């Protein structure tokens, strides 16, 4: 009987030392989906929770004039400019730039406004072959650098290094 206990004890010890099967790893598709979901949630939290972007509706012409003058553009305050009313978001970027997105307007409207305020852009590309319309104003000429891009849902205006 003692021999049986010794044999069964040795067997149990061997069983406990037996190599265990490797833990199951999720399939590659599941890992990719989880990683994509996690990336989306983090980006959403950063954009929505930590963003200092503001939204306004009203006189966009007056708002843009004020922003350009505050950043050093030579826009005469008495100069009449084409009226644009609408809704836009604006705010600083993490790199010290300033951006504005004017919704539901075309780049041609902004062209008219900025040409009246600052003159012709130094570079101009109309939309074609999958490229968005683009306008560029140089700081040396107008006092502030501007990038204007015609988007599907509106017009994006970037003012680099403006803070």
C-alpha positions in Angstrom: 0.0 0.0 0.0 2.9 2.3 0.8 4.3 1.5 -2.6 1.1 2.5 -4.3 1.0 5.8 -2.5 4.6 6.5 -3.5 3.9 5.5 -7.1 0.8 7.7 -7.3 2.7 10.6 -5.6 5.5 10.3 -8.2 2.9 10.2 -11.0 1.2 13.4 -9.6 4.6 15.1 -9.4 5.3 14.2 -13.1 1.9 15.3 -14.1 2.4 18.7 -12.5 5.8 19.1 -14.3 4.3 18.1 -17.7 4.6 20.9 -20.2 1.4 22.9 -20.4 -0.2 23.8 -23.7 0.6 27.4 -24.9 -2.2 29.8 -24.2 -4.5 30.4 -27.1 -3.8 33.6 -28.9 -6.6 35.5 -30.7 -6.7 35.2 -34.4 -4.9 37.9 -36.5 -8.2 39.3 -37.6 -9.5 39.7 -34.1 -6.2 41.5 -33.0 -6.4 43.9 -35.9 -10.1 44.6 -35.2 -9.3 45.2 -31.5 -6.4 47.5 -32.4 -8.5 49.4 -34.8 -11.2 49.9 -32.3 -8.8 51.0 -29.6 -7.1 53.5 -32.0 -10.5 54.9 -33.0 -11.5 55.3 -29.3 -8.3 57.0 -28.4 -8.4 59.4 -31.4 -12.1 60.2 -30.7 -11.3 61.0 -27.1 -8.4 63.2 -28.1 -10.4 65.1 -30.8 -13.6 65.5 -28.8 -12.5 65.5 -25.2 -9.3 67.5 -25.3 -9.9 69.7 -28.3 -10.1 73.5 -27.9 -11.9 73.8 -31.3 -14.9 76.2 -31.2 -17.9 76.4 -33.4 -19.6 79.6 -34.5 -22.4 80.7 -36.8 -22.8 84.2 -38.2 -20.7 86.8 -40.0 -17.7 84.8 -41.3 -16.3 87.8 -43.1 -15.9 89.8 -39.9 -14.5 86.8 -38.1 -11.9 86.1 -40.8 -10.9 89.8 -41.0 -10.4 89.8 -37.2 -8.3 86.6 -37.2 -6.1 87.9 -40.1 -5.5 91.3 -38.5 -4.7 89.6 -35.1 -2.1 87.4 -36.9 -0.4 90.3 -38.8 -2.1 90.5 -42.1 -2.3 93.9 -43.7 -6.1 94.1 -44.1 -7.5 97.6 -44.2 -10.3 97.8 -41.7 -12.3 100.3 -43.7 -12.2 98.1 -46.9 -15.6 96.7 -47.8 -15.4 92.9 -48.2 -17.9 90.5 -49.7 -20.3 89.2 -47.0 -20.2 85.6 -46.1 -22.5 84.1 -43.5 -22.2 80.6 -42.3 -21.1 78.1 -39.7 -17.4 77.3 -39.0 -15.1 75.6 -36.5 -11.8 77.1 -35.5 -9.0 76.7 -33.1 -5.3 76.1 -32.6 -3.5 72.9 -33.6 -1.1 71.0 -31.5 1.8 72.5 -33.6 1.0 76.1 -32.8 -0.9 76.7 -36.1 -4.5 78.0 -36.4 -7.2 76.4 -38.6 -10.7 77.2 -39.7 -13.2 75.0 -41.4 -16.1 76.9 -43.1 -18.9 74.5 -43.8 -21.1 74.4 -46.9 -19.3 77.0 -48.9 -17.1 76.9 -52.0 -13.5 78.0 -52.4 -14.6 80.5 -55.0 -16.4 82.5 -52.3 -13.3 82.6 -50.1 -11.3 83.5 -53.2 -13.4 86.6 -53.7 -13.2 87.6 -50.1 -9.4 87.1 -49.8 -8.6 88.7 -53.2 -10.5 91.8 -52.0 -8.7 91.8 -48.7 -5.2 90.6 -49.7 -4.9 90.6 -53.4 -4.3 87.5 -55.7 -2.9 84.4 -54.0 0.8 83.7 -54.8 -0.1 80.1 -55.8 -3.3 78.8 -57.1 -4.4 75.3 -58.2 -7.9 74.5 -59.3 -9.4 71.1 -58.5 -8.7 68.4 -61.0 -7.7 64.8 -61.3 -8.5 64.0 -57.7 -6.7 67.0 -56.4 -8.4 69.6 -54.2 -8.4 73.3 -55.1 -5.6 75.1 -53.3 -4.6 78.7 -52.7 -1.5 80.0 -50.9 -0.6 83.4 -49.6 2.9 84.1 -48.5 3.8 85.9 -45.3 6.3 88.2 -46.9 3.7 89.6 -49.2 0.6 89.9 -47.1 1.9 89.7 -43.5 0.6 86.2 -42.8 0.9 82.8 -44.4 -2.4 81.2 -45.5 -3.3 77.9 -47.0 -6.8 77.6 -48.4 -8.1 74.2 -49.5 -11.5 73.4 -51.1 -13.0 70.4 -49.4 -16.0 68.4 -50.2 -18.0 69.8 -47.3 -16.5 73.3 -47.2 -13.3 75.3 -47.2 -10.3 74.7 -44.8 -8.1 77.7 -44.0 -4.7 77.0 -42.3 -2.6 79.8 -40.8 0.8 78.2 -39.9 2.8 79.3 -36.9 0.3 81.9 -35.9 0.3 81.8 -32.1 
